[in-house]
Amino acid sequence: QVQLVESGGGLVQPGGSLRLSCVASGNIFTIKVMGWYRQAPGMQRELVAAIPSGGSANYADSVKGRFTIARDNAKNTVYLQMNSLKPEDTAVYYCNARTYWLSDTWGQGTQVTVAS
């Protein structure tokens, strides 16, 4: 099994930046894709960004050019650098790890609030 621990959320003003981190442990060799999802109140959980092992990242259109996902395999960590944050980015952000046989593990979630 895989375990995920997230950190880095908080309150930031519009236009500001935050960096989220997610450390994976357990059977990390089974992880194919790591990603970040978010869920705003009353909304469905949506993909923000994902990065496969040895592959290129993909992003939701709403965050392209503002967010960057990066994976440090030596530290078993995936990061989400969020710049030029907007109020509509406010949500609970969840780290996700998908294994080669398509099972998902989720982190506990971290709140990101963008407000002045």
N, C-alpha and C positions, 0 to 999 in steps of 0.2 A: 504494500500500500504506500501511497504518497501522502505526505502532510505538507500543508502550506501555511505560512505565517506572514501576514501583511503588515506593513507599517507605512507611515508617511502622510496620512490624510490630515485634514485640518481646515481652518477657515482662512480664506485668502480674498483679497480685493480683486475686482475685475481687472484683467490685464496682468495679473500676477502669475507666479509659477509655483508648482509643487512637484515633488518627485515621490512616487510610490515605489516601494520595494516589496518583493515577495520571495521568501526563502523557502526552497523545497527541501524536504528530507524524506528518508525512507527509500523506496525502490525508485530512485531518480533515473536509473538507467532505462526505465520503461516509458519515460515521458517523451512523447513525440512533439507536441505543441504546447507552448505556454502562452497565456494570453491574459488580457484584462477585459472584464465586462463591467457594465454599470447598470444600476437600476434606480431611477428616480421615483418619487412617490406616485403611485397610481399608474406606473408605466411598467412595461415588460422589460426584463433584463435584456440588454443589447451588447453586442460585441463592440469593443472600443479598438483593440489592436491585438494581434496575435503574431507569434514568431515560431516557426517550426525549427526543429533541430537541423542546423545546416542549411536553412532556407532563408527566404526573404520575408520581411514583415508585411502584413497587410493591415490597413486601417479603415475605420468607418469614415465615410465622406465628411462627416461633421467635424472630425478632428485632424484631418490631413493637413500637414503644414504647421500644426501647432503641437501635436503630441509625437513623442518618439518612444518606441519600445526597444529595449535592449536586453540581451540575455548574456549573463556571465556564467558560463558552464563551470568554471573553476570554483565559483562561489555558490553554485546551484541557485542562482538568484536571477530574477527578471525584474526589470525596472520599467517604470512608465514616467517619462519626463513630460510634464504638462506645462506648456507656456501659453501666454495670451489667453488665460482662462476667462470664460464667460459665465454669466449666471446660469445659463442653460446646461453647463457642465456639472452643476450641483447634482450629486447622486451618491449612493453607496457604491464603491468600486470593489469588485471582487477579482481576485486572482484565480486563474483556472489552469489546471494541468490536464492534458488529454494524453492517454497512453496510446501505444501502437495498436491496441485492440479496442480503441475508442471509448474507454471508460473515463469519466470525468471526476476530478477532485476539485473542490472549491475551498478557497480561504474563508475566513470569518467575515470579511468585508471591512472596509474602512471608509468613513464618511469624508466626503469632499464637499465643502460649502463655499461657493463663490458669491460674495455679497459685499457691498460697500458699507 
